[in-house]
């Protein structure tokens, strides 16, 4: 089976691909490079997804609670900083381990390329049983000086070569895939159960996470900043400062981002039905169609009426 490949200069498309792989993800370029493409290759084998990700630009990435999946992220080239960690930057060869439901925020430097392995949680029942409540939303670094770390590094090198080989040939090898899936799952179990480095800690403070959850649940309603702040348990000013620091936007700006994303999903689902743009905009809380169209174009580089062509 050949991997699914994405080559695009549309950061919204790259963000959508990342969200499909990791869970809700926000990717914001900190600097645009000329003639640079985001390159994402994903190979799905049973309960495992193998992905090589290069956004093509220096970016800030914030992923929200990736759901019932484990993520092991190995830096192949470039630089990576994990927000909330004492280290200035991780060198190539470093692996970060994410547990189900964990948030994470990272800064990726120019030409940063990562090999990511995403495993459905049910494939690692022994790991889930061994994690305490405080560990379930923890991000840690795999120690490279241990047997588990060296084994994982060797596996990553093989997986990078396997992705490259499969881009050239789509011959299915069922028996090989089953063995490869078992190898990945068993190696991941050793990595999670073995010695780990210093915890990065939650990427987002509790007030921001509560605010984001409230916004996601009430995005179609008329929501005021004071309501969001009250649910988050902080003042409106404190919430604005926290959003600016950790997400680079305001709470109301995040509300608009969520509404636009839901409207885009609705447009892709409805296709070219008459009145689709109006229905999607009104359903997601936009009362002025002109303002909706302008905000949509700024976010996705196309008009709402052009989006169904991508479906």
ABEGO torsion letter per residue (X at the ends): XBBBBBBBABAAAAAAAAAAAAEBBBBBBABBBBGBBBBBBBBBBEABBBBBBBAGBBBBBBBBGAEBBBBBBBBABEBBBBBGBABABBBBGBBBBBBBGBBBBBBBBBGBBBBBBBBBAAABAAAAAABBAAAAABBBBBBAABAAAAAAAAAAAAAAAAAAAAAABABBBAAAAAAAAAAAAAAAAAAAABBBBBBAEBABBAAAAAAAAAAAAAAABBBBAAAAAAAAGBBAAAAAAAAAAAAGBBAAAAAAAAAAAAAAAAAAAAEABBGAAAAAAAAAGBABAAAAAAAAAAAAGBBAAAAAAAX
